[in-house]
Amino acid sequence: MNRLSDLTLLSLSGDLLLCLAVLTPESQFLAVLGQILAADGKVHIEDVPRSEWIALVKDAHVGYITWEDYERNEAQLDMNSQAYAPQRLSPPREGPALLQGLIICGRCGERMTVRYHQRGGQRIVPDYLCQSKSIAQGESPCQRIPGFDLDRVIGALLVERMTPEVLALTLAVQEELVSRAAEAQRLRHLQVERAQYEADLAQRRYLKVDPDNRLVASVLEAEWNTKLRELEEARAIEEQYTQSDQHRVSTQERAEIAEVPERFRQFWTDPKTSVRQRKRAVRFLIEDVTVHKTDQIVAHIRFKGGATQTITIALPPPFAQSRLTAPSTLAAMDRLLEEYTDAQVAEQLNRQGYRTFDGLLFESTHVYQLRRHHGLADRYARLRSQGMLTAEELAPSYGVAAQTIWRWYRQGRIVGARYNDRGSCLFLPKASQPLLTESH
């Protein structure tokens, strides 16, 4: 059996811990609270995983929180860690990156970080960047994935997959699992009985050993402890699955589940839904997304529960090409210039849903610059080509001054058309004027 040496007082991380030093001639090491202390005349402390601790006594003293709360907090802190670890899962933040903390590089397997940039000084657009090797080894980033289109496609996919048919299939699988629960429970109980038999057998072997044979006794004692831990694990698994297997979906729960697809669609498309709420919803549905960029973006999506799906997204156009206005927008502008001024054209384009290349609303300066750049005729040139005249050109045909022509126009006695946003007008020739009589 092990013998006790004198008490040892250790200082770990600023806390004084009173520990019993337990030494064995065979191993010559001390295991204290999950740490190893070498017996070579110097104190050496090395962290070891909890699975390798010799003893762990839960609830030995009254704590501020329960042990379950402590483990849950530790798990959350581990997921929130800022270290570049493969298991990192950062909490949802305010940024618009939908896959923050879930996206994995398809080249090196590391988790990717998020970088934001602005479009037009207003909209924030995410990019996913793999830079773990850049930080650790100074190498170039593996890949940079444009995030706007990827996030949009992922969101549309979630709404598309959340259908009544999928939920009905899930309920059918649940009923099948419940129907097989009895057989599964029998198999788990057999595992508990086997673990109990092996623990009893290890106990009998340990009790029969000669106490003077310390080496054999220590080995048998360790084997007995191992079998006892396996027995406790088997019992915990049996109890856990017994409680979950007995749950059947009630009629009320079925009715609520049937409403989930429509509710989820409303939630996702509601403009009042915040980015953080959408990101939390994604974490309930998606385990991770592995992306690889070639001539397109290939995303392998792994859903909660094990289902997978692969999608492809076209890469956004090059920067120079992305700054070009769509041909359909230019065609609509050319058509509207037949009837409207620059400011009026901008208003009509906005009403019809057209936007600039960077997604902003049109203004008169945008219309002016685009028609100048693309050689579109302005309103003045179009009216002149139709034979319309200035006030100075029309006045001699009536034998009046230009100011009279303007007064008649304001009175509605002659027809004119504005050709700019300052109120300048061109007028129909005298022969085409329908309103003015010869008595003036």
VEXPA-210480 format. One record per residue (C-alpha): residue number from 1; residue in three letters; chain; x, y, z. Coordinates in steps of 0.02 Angstrom, whole numbers. Layout:
BEGIN
{NUM,'Ala','A',{X,Y,Z}}
...
This chain:
BEGIN
{1,'Met','A',{0,0,0}}
{2,'Asn','A',{53,182,-22}}
{3,'Arg','A',{130,271,125}}
{4,'Leu','A',{106,451,175}}
{5,'Ser','A',{254,568,184}}
{6,'Asp','A',{251,735,272}}
{7,'Leu','A',{135,876,224}}
{8,'Thr','A',{188,989,82}}
{9,'Leu','A',{132,1169,59}}
{10,'Leu','A',{125,1223,-123}}
{11,'Ser','A',{87,1393,-199}}
{12,'Leu','A',{-3,1377,-366}}
{13,'Ser','A',{-52,1532,-465}}
{14,'Gly','A',{-46,1640,-309}}
{15,'Asp','A',{-161,1525,-208}}
{16,'Leu','A',{-95,1427,-58}}
{17,'Leu','A',{-149,1246,-68}}
{18,'Leu','A',{-119,1123,75}}
{19,'Cys','A',{-86,954,-7}}
{20,'Leu','A',{-38,780,52}}
{21,'Ala','A',{119,719,-35}}
{22,'Val','A',{93,536,-80}}
{23,'Leu','A',{252,449,-138}}
{24,'Thr','A',{276,271,-200}}
{25,'Pro','A',{446,191,-222}}
{26,'Glu','A',{396,125,-392}}
{27,'Ser','A',{340,286,-475}}
{28,'Gln','A',{430,422,-378}}
{29,'Phe','A',{305,557,-424}}
{30,'Leu','A',{170,654,-336}}
{31,'Ala','A',{-3,684,-411}}
{32,'Val','A',{-86,835,-331}}
{33,'Leu','A',{-250,909,-390}}
{34,'Gly','A',{-225,861,-571}}
{35,'Gln','A',{-42,912,-575}}
{36,'Ile','A',{121,812,-572}}
{37,'Leu','A',{263,854,-452}}
{38,'Ala','A',{430,771,-489}}
{39,'Ala','A',{531,711,-339}}
{40,'Asp','A',{705,762,-398}}
{41,'Gly','A',{738,892,-266}}
{42,'Lys','A',{652,1030,-366}}
{43,'Val','A',{471,1077,-385}}
{44,'His','A',{407,1048,-562}}
{45,'Ile','A',{222,1075,-597}}
{46,'Glu','A',{142,1016,-757}}
{47,'Asp','A',{-41,1032,-804}}
{48,'Val','A',{-125,870,-851}}
{49,'Pro','A',{-300,841,-922}}
{50,'Arg','A',{-440,810,-799}}
{51,'Ser','A',{-457,632,-866}}
{52,'Glu','A',{-285,593,-792}}
{53,'Trp','A',{-323,659,-617}}
{54,'Ile','A',{-314,527,-481}}
{55,'Ala','A',{-462,600,-384}}
{56,'Leu','A',{-596,730,-409}}
{57,'Val','A',{-718,762,-266}}
{58,'Lys','A',{-869,862,-320}}
{59,'Asp','A',{-974,966,-199}}
{60,'Ala','A',{-851,940,-58}}
{61,'His','A',{-891,1117,0}}
{62,'Val','A',{-1037,1234,-26}}
{63,'Gly','A',{-1006,1339,-181}}
{64,'Tyr','A',{-1078,1498,-251}}
{65,'Ile','A',{-1135,1403,-406}}
{66,'Thr','A',{-1168,1220,-442}}
{67,'Trp','A',{-1042,1107,-524}}
{68,'Glu','A',{-1150,1097,-680}}
{69,'Asp','A',{-1154,1287,-693}}
{70,'Tyr','A',{-965,1293,-673}}
{71,'Glu','A',{-936,1167,-812}}
{72,'Arg','A',{-1059,1257,-924}}
{73,'Asn','A',{-970,1423,-893}}
{74,'Glu','A',{-801,1343,-927}}
{75,'Ala','A',{-865,1271,-1091}}
{76,'Gln','A',{-935,1441,-1143}}
{77,'Leu','A',{-771,1529,-1098}}
{78,'Asp','A',{-676,1400,-1199}}
{79,'Met','A',{-787,1430,-1350}}
{80,'Asn','A',{-771,1618,-1330}}
{81,'Ser','A',{-582,1608,-1322}}
{82,'Gln','A',{-491,1724,-1439}}
{83,'Ala','A',{-354,1596,-1474}}
{84,'Tyr','A',{-339,1530,-1650}}
{85,'Ala','A',{-386,1352,-1605}}
{86,'Pro','A',{-478,1228,-1717}}
{87,'Gln','A',{-621,1215,-1592}}
{88,'Arg','A',{-645,1402,-1576}}
{89,'Leu','A',{-826,1459,-1587}}
{90,'Ser','A',{-843,1645,-1553}}
{91,'Pro','A',{-1008,1715,-1490}}
{92,'Pro','A',{-1124,1809,-1608}}
{93,'Arg','A',{-1075,1991,-1622}}
{94,'Glu','A',{-1153,2145,-1702}}
{95,'Gly','A',{-1060,2132,-1868}}
{96,'Pro','A',{-1156,2073,-2022}}
{97,'Ala','A',{-1046,1920,-2053}}
{98,'Leu','A',{-1174,1778,-2042}}
{99,'Leu','A',{-1046,1637,-2028}}
{100,'Gln','A',{-933,1718,-1899}}
{101,'Gly','A',{-849,1580,-1799}}
{102,'Leu','A',{-925,1441,-1907}}
{103,'Ile','A',{-824,1453,-2068}}
{104,'Ile','A',{-673,1340,-2096}}
{105,'Cys','A',{-537,1356,-2227}}
{106,'Gly','A',{-546,1216,-2354}}
{107,'Arg','A',{-358,1220,-2383}}
{108,'Cys','A',{-280,1212,-2210}}
{109,'Gly','A',{-430,1166,-2101}}
{110,'Glu','A',{-411,1316,-1984}}
{111,'Arg','A',{-555,1427,-1934}}
{112,'Met','A',{-567,1589,-2030}}
{113,'Thr','A',{-581,1764,-1959}}
{114,'Val','A',{-688,1910,-2018}}
{115,'Arg','A',{-634,2072,-2098}}
{116,'Tyr','A',{-756,2213,-2139}}
{117,'His','A',{-749,2350,-2269}}
{118,'Gln','A',{-872,2481,-2325}}
{119,'Arg','A',{-962,2502,-2490}}
{120,'Gly','A',{-1007,2678,-2538}}
{121,'Gly','A',{-962,2737,-2363}}
{122,'Gln','A',{-1122,2661,-2293}}
{123,'Arg','A',{-1148,2473,-2311}}
{124,'Ile','A',{-1027,2362,-2214}}
{125,'Val','A',{-976,2206,-2311}}
{126,'Pro','A',{-886,2056,-2232}}
{127,'Asp','A',{-741,1955,-2299}}
{128,'Tyr','A',{-684,1789,-2224}}
{129,'Leu','A',{-495,1777,-2206}}
{130,'Cys','A',{-386,1628,-2160}}
{131,'Gln','A',{-236,1705,-2072}}
{132,'Ser','A',{-185,1578,-1939}}
{133,'Lys','A',{-22,1540,-2031}}
{134,'Ser','A',{5,1725,-2060}}
{135,'Ile','A',{0,1756,-1873}}
{136,'Ala','A',{99,1602,-1821}}
{137,'Gln','A',{227,1591,-1962}}
{138,'Gly','A',{218,1754,-2060}}
{139,'Glu','A',{154,1669,-2217}}
{140,'Ser','A',{28,1738,-2340}}
{141,'Pro','A',{-156,1706,-2299}}
{142,'Cys','A',{-225,1543,-2368}}
{143,'Gln','A',{-377,1623,-2449}}
{144,'Arg','A',{-495,1769,-2437}}
{145,'Ile','A',{-679,1736,-2466}}
{146,'Pro','A',{-801,1877,-2510}}
{147,'Gly','A',{-938,1857,-2381}}
{148,'Phe','A',{-1086,1957,-2447}}
{149,'Asp','A',{-1147,1834,-2579}}
{150,'Leu','A',{-1101,1683,-2473}}
{151,'Asp','A',{-1204,1745,-2325}}
{152,'Arg','A',{-1350,1786,-2439}}
{153,'Val','A',{-1351,1611,-2516}}
{154,'Ile','A',{-1335,1527,-2345}}
{155,'Gly','A',{-1483,1626,-2278}}
{156,'Ala','A',{-1590,1583,-2430}}
{157,'Leu','A',{-1541,1399,-2410}}
{158,'Leu','A',{-1597,1394,-2229}}
{159,'Val','A',{-1767,1467,-2273}}
{160,'Glu','A',{-1782,1344,-2417}}
{161,'Arg','A',{-1738,1191,-2312}}
{162,'Met','A',{-1855,1237,-2171}}
{163,'Thr','A',{-2010,1156,-2247}}
{164,'Pro','A',{-2157,1058,-2175}}
{165,'Glu','A',{-2098,902,-2268}}
{166,'Val','A',{-1928,906,-2182}}
{167,'Leu','A',{-2006,927,-2011}}
{168,'Ala','A',{-2130,786,-2046}}
{169,'Leu','A',{-1985,672,-2090}}
{170,'Thr','A',{-1896,723,-1929}}
{171,'Leu','A',{-2050,680,-1827}}
{172,'Ala','A',{-2063,511,-1914}}
{173,'Val','A',{-1882,474,-1870}}
{174,'Gln','A',{-1916,526,-1689}}
{175,'Glu','A',{-2063,405,-1678}}
{176,'Glu','A',{-1957,266,-1750}}
{177,'Leu','A',{-1821,299,-1621}}
{178,'Val','A',{-1948,296,-1480}}
{179,'Ser','A',{-2018,131,-1543}}
{180,'Arg','A',{-1843,57,-1537}}
{181,'Ala','A',{-1806,130,-1365}}
{182,'Ala','A',{-1847,-32,-1273}}
{183,'Glu','A',{-1717,-131,-1370}}
{184,'Ala','A',{-1588,7,-1348}}
{185,'Gln','A',{-1626,14,-1162}}
{186,'Arg','A',{-1600,-173,-1147}}
{187,'Leu','A',{-1430,-161,-1232}}
{188,'Arg','A',{-1376,-17,-1121}}
{189,'His','A',{-1430,-113,-966}}
{190,'Leu','A',{-1324,-260,-1023}}
{191,'Gln','A',{-1176,-141,-1035}}
{192,'Val','A',{-1209,-87,-855}}
{193,'Glu','A',{-1218,-268,-797}}
{194,'Arg','A',{-1056,-309,-887}}
{195,'Ala','A',{-970,-157,-809}}
{196,'Gln','A',{-1036,-209,-638}}
{197,'Tyr','A',{-969,-386,-661}}
{198,'Glu','A',{-797,-322,-713}}
{199,'Ala','A',{-792,-201,-565}}
{200,'Asp','A',{-837,-341,-443}}
{201,'Leu','A',{-707,-453,-522}}
{202,'Ala','A',{-573,-317,-505}}
{203,'Gln','A',{-623,-293,-323}}
{204,'Arg','A',{-606,-479,-283}}
{205,'Arg','A',{-435,-483,-366}}
{206,'Tyr','A',{-377,-334,-264}}
{207,'Leu','A',{-442,-405,-98}}
{208,'Lys','A',{-353,-571,-128}}
{209,'Val','A',{-182,-495,-162}}
{210,'Asp','A',{-42,-510,-35}}
{211,'Pro','A',{-23,-339,51}}
{212,'Asp','A',{166,-360,52}}
{213,'Asn','A',{168,-366,-138}}
{214,'Arg','A',{149,-178,-160}}
{215,'Leu','A',{179,-172,-347}}
{216,'Val','A',{42,-298,-386}}
{217,'Ala','A',{-74,-214,-261}}
{218,'Ser','A',{-52,-42,-340}}
{219,'Val','A',{-86,-112,-514}}
{220,'Leu','A',{-243,-204,-457}}
{221,'Glu','A',{-303,-51,-362}}
{222,'Ala','A',{-284,57,-518}}
{223,'Glu','A',{-377,-73,-621}}
{224,'Trp','A',{-517,-76,-492}}
{225,'Asn','A',{-532,113,-497}}
{226,'Thr','A',{-539,108,-688}}
{227,'Lys','A',{-679,-21,-685}}
{228,'Leu','A',{-775,83,-559}}
{229,'Arg','A',{-763,236,-671}}
{230,'Glu','A',{-823,135,-820}}
{231,'Leu','A',{-969,73,-715}}
{232,'Glu','A',{-1019,250,-668}}
{233,'Glu','A',{-1007,306,-850}}
{234,'Ala','A',{-1117,161,-906}}
{235,'Arg','A',{-1246,201,-773}}
{236,'Ala','A',{-1246,386,-819}}
{237,'Ile','A',{-1270,346,-1003}}
{238,'Glu','A',{-1412,226,-963}}
{239,'Glu','A',{-1500,355,-856}}
{240,'Gln','A',{-1475,495,-982}}
{241,'Tyr','A',{-1542,399,-1131}}
{242,'Thr','A',{-1683,322,-1030}}
{243,'Gln','A',{-1753,493,-994}}
{244,'Ser','A',{-1735,555,-1173}}
{245,'Asp','A',{-1801,397,-1255}}
{246,'Gln','A',{-1962,404,-1157}}
{247,'His','A',{-2014,573,-1229}}
{248,'Arg','A',{-2150,566,-1361}}
{249,'Val','A',{-2207,716,-1462}}
{250,'Ser','A',{-2378,772,-1403}}
{251,'Thr','A',{-2518,836,-1514}}
{252,'Gln','A',{-2488,1014,-1456}}
{253,'Glu','A',{-2303,1000,-1493}}
{254,'Arg','A',{-2342,933,-1667}}
{255,'Ala','A',{-2453,1084,-1700}}
{256,'Glu','A',{-2317,1203,-1643}}
{257,'Ile','A',{-2185,1114,-1748}}
{258,'Ala','A',{-2297,1127,-1901}}
{259,'Glu','A',{-2294,1317,-1883}}
{260,'Val','A',{-2104,1326,-1874}}
{261,'Pro','A',{-2069,1347,-2063}}
{262,'Glu','A',{-2184,1497,-2083}}
{263,'Arg','A',{-2125,1575,-1921}}
{264,'Phe','A',{-1943,1551,-1970}}
{265,'Arg','A',{-1974,1630,-2140}}
{266,'Gln','A',{-2057,1780,-2059}}
{267,'Phe','A',{-1917,1793,-1932}}
{268,'Trp','A',{-1781,1787,-2065}}
{269,'Thr','A',{-1861,1911,-2186}}
{270,'Asp','A',{-1919,2033,-2052}}
{271,'Pro','A',{-1816,2193,-2068}}
{272,'Lys','A',{-1829,2216,-1879}}
{273,'Thr','A',{-1732,2054,-1850}}
{274,'Ser','A',{-1557,2103,-1794}}
{275,'Val','A',{-1398,2028,-1864}}
{276,'Arg','A',{-1356,1950,-1696}}
{277,'Gln','A',{-1525,1861,-1691}}
{278,'Arg','A',{-1497,1789,-1865}}
{279,'Lys','A',{-1324,1730,-1817}}
{280,'Arg','A',{-1394,1644,-1662}}
{281,'Ala','A',{-1523,1556,-1770}}
{282,'Val','A',{-1386,1497,-1889}}
{283,'Arg','A',{-1293,1419,-1743}}
{284,'Phe','A',{-1446,1315,-1700}}
{285,'Leu','A',{-1449,1244,-1877}}
{286,'Ile','A',{-1270,1238,-1943}}
{287,'Glu','A',{-1120,1153,-1866}}
{288,'Asp','A',{-990,1229,-1982}}
{289,'Val','A',{-958,1280,-2163}}
{290,'Thr','A',{-798,1231,-2254}}
{291,'Val','A',{-757,1343,-2402}}
{292,'His','A',{-634,1332,-2546}}
{293,'Lys','A',{-609,1464,-2680}}
{294,'Thr','A',{-556,1423,-2858}}
{295,'Asp','A',{-647,1501,-3006}}
{296,'Gln','A',{-799,1498,-2891}}
{297,'Ile','A',{-836,1478,-2706}}
{298,'Val','A',{-874,1298,-2653}}
{299,'Ala','A',{-955,1285,-2481}}
{300,'His','A',{-980,1119,-2390}}
{301,'Ile','A',{-1115,1145,-2258}}
{302,'Arg','A',{-1127,1027,-2109}}
{303,'Phe','A',{-1294,1044,-2021}}
{304,'Lys','A',{-1333,999,-1841}}
{305,'Gly','A',{-1374,815,-1838}}
{306,'Gly','A',{-1248,766,-1972}}
{307,'Ala','A',{-1334,812,-2136}}
{308,'Thr','A',{-1222,894,-2266}}
{309,'Gln','A',{-1246,995,-2424}}
{310,'Thr','A',{-1125,1071,-2550}}
{311,'Ile','A',{-1164,1233,-2640}}
{312,'Thr','A',{-1069,1341,-2764}}
{313,'Ile','A',{-1072,1530,-2773}}
{314,'Ala','A',{-1005,1634,-2917}}
{315,'Leu','A',{-863,1750,-2872}}
{316,'Pro','A',{-906,1935,-2876}}
{317,'Pro','A',{-842,2029,-3029}}
{318,'Pro','A',{-671,2113,-3023}}
{319,'Phe','A',{-663,2282,-2940}}
{320,'Ala','A',{-658,2380,-3102}}
{321,'Gln','A',{-804,2284,-3173}}
{322,'Ser','A',{-901,2299,-3011}}
{323,'Arg','A',{-895,2488,-3028}}
{324,'Leu','A',{-992,2483,-3191}}
{325,'Thr','A',{-1176,2524,-3201}}
{326,'Ala','A',{-1286,2382,-3263}}
{327,'Pro','A',{-1340,2395,-3447}}
{328,'Ser','A',{-1522,2379,-3394}}
{329,'Thr','A',{-1503,2533,-3284}}
{330,'Leu','A',{-1425,2632,-3427}}
{331,'Ala','A',{-1567,2579,-3544}}
{332,'Ala','A',{-1697,2635,-3417}}
{333,'Met','A',{-1606,2801,-3396}}
{334,'Asp','A',{-1600,2828,-3584}}
{335,'Arg','A',{-1786,2795,-3596}}
{336,'Leu','A',{-1829,2912,-3452}}
{337,'Leu','A',{-1725,3055,-3523}}
{338,'Glu','A',{-1855,3070,-3661}}
{339,'Glu','A',{-1978,3141,-3534}}
{340,'Tyr','A',{-1884,3195,-3377}}
{341,'Thr','A',{-1741,3303,-3317}}
{342,'Asp','A',{-1590,3232,-3224}}
{343,'Ala','A',{-1669,3249,-3051}}
{344,'Gln','A',{-1834,3178,-3113}}
{345,'Val','A',{-1744,3032,-3196}}
{346,'Ala','A',{-1655,2994,-3030}}
{347,'Glu','A',{-1822,2995,-2939}}
{348,'Gln','A',{-1902,2878,-3067}}
{349,'Leu','A',{-1755,2758,-3062}}
{350,'Asn','A',{-1766,2747,-2872}}
{351,'Arg','A',{-1953,2714,-2881}}
{352,'Gln','A',{-1926,2574,-3006}}
{353,'Gly','A',{-1797,2490,-2893}}
{354,'Tyr','A',{-1638,2535,-2987}}
{355,'Arg','A',{-1481,2572,-2887}}
{356,'Thr','A',{-1304,2632,-2922}}
{357,'Phe','A',{-1162,2506,-2939}}
{358,'Asp','A',{-1130,2513,-2752}}
{359,'Gly','A',{-1313,2496,-2703}}
{360,'Leu','A',{-1352,2678,-2666}}
{361,'Leu','A',{-1503,2780,-2718}}
{362,'Phe','A',{-1485,2883,-2876}}
{363,'Glu','A',{-1462,3071,-2868}}
{364,'Ser','A',{-1460,3200,-3007}}
{365,'Thr','A',{-1269,3205,-3005}}
{366,'His','A',{-1264,3017,-3039}}
{367,'Val','A',{-1378,3037,-3190}}
{368,'Tyr','A',{-1276,3185,-3254}}
{369,'Gln','A',{-1110,3092,-3239}}
{370,'Leu','A',{-1176,2931,-3316}}
{371,'Arg','A',{-1255,3013,-3469}}
{372,'Arg','A',{-1097,3115,-3496}}
{373,'His','A',{-986,2960,-3479}}
{374,'His','A',{-1092,2849,-3590}}
{375,'Gly','A',{-1135,2982,-3719}}
{376,'Leu','A',{-1321,2987,-3686}}
{377,'Ala','A',{-1409,3140,-3756}}
{378,'Asp','A',{-1476,3256,-3623}}
{379,'Arg','A',{-1653,3323,-3613}}
{380,'Tyr','A',{-1606,3484,-3703}}
{381,'Ala','A',{-1533,3396,-3854}}
{382,'Arg','A',{-1682,3279,-3867}}
{383,'Leu','A',{-1807,3424,-3864}}
{384,'Arg','A',{-1707,3523,-3992}}
{385,'Ser','A',{-1707,3371,-4106}}
{386,'Gln','A',{-1897,3376,-4097}}
{387,'Gly','A',{-1898,3556,-4163}}
{388,'Met','A',{-1932,3648,-4002}}
{389,'Leu','A',{-1869,3829,-3986}}
{390,'Thr','A',{-1804,3945,-3853}}
{391,'Ala','A',{-1906,4097,-3798}}
{392,'Glu','A',{-1790,4210,-3897}}
{393,'Glu','A',{-1817,4105,-4055}}
{394,'Leu','A',{-2006,4095,-4034}}
{395,'Ala','A',{-2037,4280,-3992}}
{396,'Pro','A',{-2012,4351,-4170}}
{397,'Ser','A',{-2146,4235,-4241}}
{398,'Tyr','A',{-2273,4320,-4125}}
{399,'Gly','A',{-2195,4493,-4138}}
{400,'Val','A',{-2167,4503,-3951}}
{401,'Ala','A',{-2019,4503,-3833}}
{402,'Ala','A',{-1948,4346,-3752}}
{403,'Gln','A',{-2013,4403,-3582}}
{404,'Thr','A',{-2191,4397,-3654}}
{405,'Ile','A',{-2164,4217,-3710}}
{406,'Trp','A',{-2114,4172,-3532}}
{407,'Arg','A',{-2266,4264,-3461}}
{408,'Trp','A',{-2382,4170,-3579}}
{409,'Tyr','A',{-2298,4005,-3527}}
{410,'Arg','A',{-2326,4041,-3342}}
{411,'Gln','A',{-2508,4085,-3383}}
{412,'Gly','A',{-2529,3920,-3475}}
{413,'Arg','A',{-2565,4003,-3644}}
{414,'Ile','A',{-2421,3915,-3736}}
{415,'Val','A',{-2343,3743,-3720}}
{416,'Gly','A',{-2164,3720,-3662}}
{417,'Ala','A',{-2056,3586,-3584}}
{418,'Arg','A',{-1921,3596,-3451}}
{419,'Tyr','A',{-1751,3533,-3503}}
{420,'Asn','A',{-1655,3554,-3340}}
{421,'Asp','A',{-1685,3564,-3153}}
{422,'Arg','A',{-1669,3755,-3148}}
{423,'Gly','A',{-1834,3778,-3239}}
{424,'Ser','A',{-1764,3822,-3411}}
{425,'Cys','A',{-1887,3780,-3550}}
{426,'Leu','A',{-1902,3752,-3736}}
{427,'Phe','A',{-2064,3789,-3829}}
{428,'Leu','A',{-2160,3717,-3974}}
{429,'Pro','A',{-2156,3818,-4137}}
{430,'Lys','A',{-2302,3936,-4168}}
{431,'Ala','A',{-2382,3816,-4292}}
{432,'Ser','A',{-2385,3678,-4160}}
{433,'Gln','A',{-2449,3784,-4016}}
{434,'Pro','A',{-2628,3724,-3978}}
{435,'Leu','A',{-2680,3850,-3844}}
{436,'Leu','A',{-2634,4028,-3894}}
{437,'Thr','A',{-2761,4120,-4003}}
{438,'Glu','A',{-2717,4256,-4127}}
{439,'Ser','A',{-2789,4388,-4009}}
{440,'His','A',{-2645,4433,-3899}}
